[in-house]
Amino acid sequence: MVAALMGCAVEGVGVNWGTMASHPLPPDIVVQMLKDNGINTVKLFDADGSTLKALAGTDIEVMVAIPNNMLQHLCDSYKAAKKWVKENVTRYNFDGGNSWPNRKLSVDGNVSLADKIKTTVPLNADVYNSPADNQVPSAGDFREDIRDLMVQLVKFLNDNGGPFTVNIYPFLSLYADEGFPVNFAFFDGDSTPVVDGKIQYTNVFDANFDTLVASLNKAGVPNMSILVGEVGWPTNGNTRATIDLCPQRFYQGLMKKLINGQGTPLRPGNFSVYLFSLLDEDVKSVAPGNFERHWGIFQYDGQPKYEMDLPGQNGGLVPAKNVQYMPQKWCVFNSNSTNTSTLIESITYACERADCTALGYGSSCNNLDMEGNASYAFNMYFQVNDQYTINCIFDGLATITEQNASSGSCNFPIQILNGAAERSFMAHTDWAMVLMGVVVLLSLF
């Protein structure tokens, strides 16, 4: 497993930009949104050419992923690895000019990039832990079953200037354990802290991060740089993910921590995080839970979900500009239907082919009646299939209306027009395993 970084990682806030959407926002619109929000670091889950092309020349530092299914081939073939780097890294590193393609390559594919590109491997926080009889951060170490491998990995990365990239999800701690203390998942304190010697831990993020710090100390790399590659809170799909409660509380605490440069007890000062994620993605796997499609700080169309000031920014999140939508049409249940014998079957059919996670328990549309469920399912299927009339029939159970069917917190979305024309095959591919894949960090000039 190999990785690379061009320049030094920027301390502060970056974002994960995923594209597993049926109608992804055009890359140029997303890049402008990044600029408008002062976001200068971004992590990608693939090396899509249109995305990298839009980022080239922006001074946005980019982390590019190599999916796991490519690793063996690249490890076995230096020629293949070199070709991948040239096609997905060096070709986008430009010097001079302001627009594609009127630029000159500043780095030749045969020139060593070691001084500009460093490697990293994003890892989940389960690669380290504290022993069962002493569950405090200072007792942290890499898991016994993989410790030798992890020590080799971190020493290799550290020797080559690469950071340790870890994914920390307080929400998942709360989601996975009904007995987990709720307040410990947030940054605004807990009445029963975890006491570790003279240190009191009041939130799981600090405790988790410092468990990694202790693990790196024991591995012999105490000063190794740490990036938080993924951290965030979903806004739908679970009772703990309601948009008006938990996510905003979590992000307010995280932003306060970053703005004040608090760090953690064992690593005080500034550190770097990549928020997970930038946008909602409606074709992600829901195997972990319905919340998987709702991690974005922005909705699918680039509209902010809540008030949040990023470090260095005031006035809240800036929405995407120049987004084009399909016509104001919705597909809903036909109240004049005389035969509803296939209603359940039709709802199931629609939800197997479109995103109905908002209908799940604890989600924003959980309180709809049967007809409301049908309308939501029919509309999601209608929108994902580009509003073609043939996709709003369902044995006569559905009809098209120009009246917005949204109700309360349950939004019936209209899909993006631009995304329909340029949807990427990558958006329909299951890249779930890329979370453990090798990534490339680079700065695009």
Protein Blocks (a to p, Z undefined) as FASTA:
>chain_A
ZZddedjddedjdddddfbdfbdcdfklmmmmmmmnopabdcdfbdcfklmmmmgonlpa
cdddddfklmmmmmmpmklmmmmmmmmmmmmmcgedjbdcbbcdfbdfkbcfklmpccdd
dddfklgccdfklccfklgccdfklmmmmmmmmmmmmmnopacdddddfklmmmmpmklc
fklmpmnopfbdcdehjaccfbfklmmmmmmmmmmmmnopakbccddfbgcddfehiakl
cfklmmmmmmmmmmmmmmnonmpmklgcjdddddddfbdcfkbcfklomklmmmbfbdfk
opafbdcddehiahiaaddehiacdddddddddfkbcblklmmmmmmmmmmmccfklmpg
hiaklmpcfklmmmmmmmmmmmmnoopaklmnnnoiaccdfbdfbehjbccddddfklmm
mccfklmpccklmmmmccdddddZZ
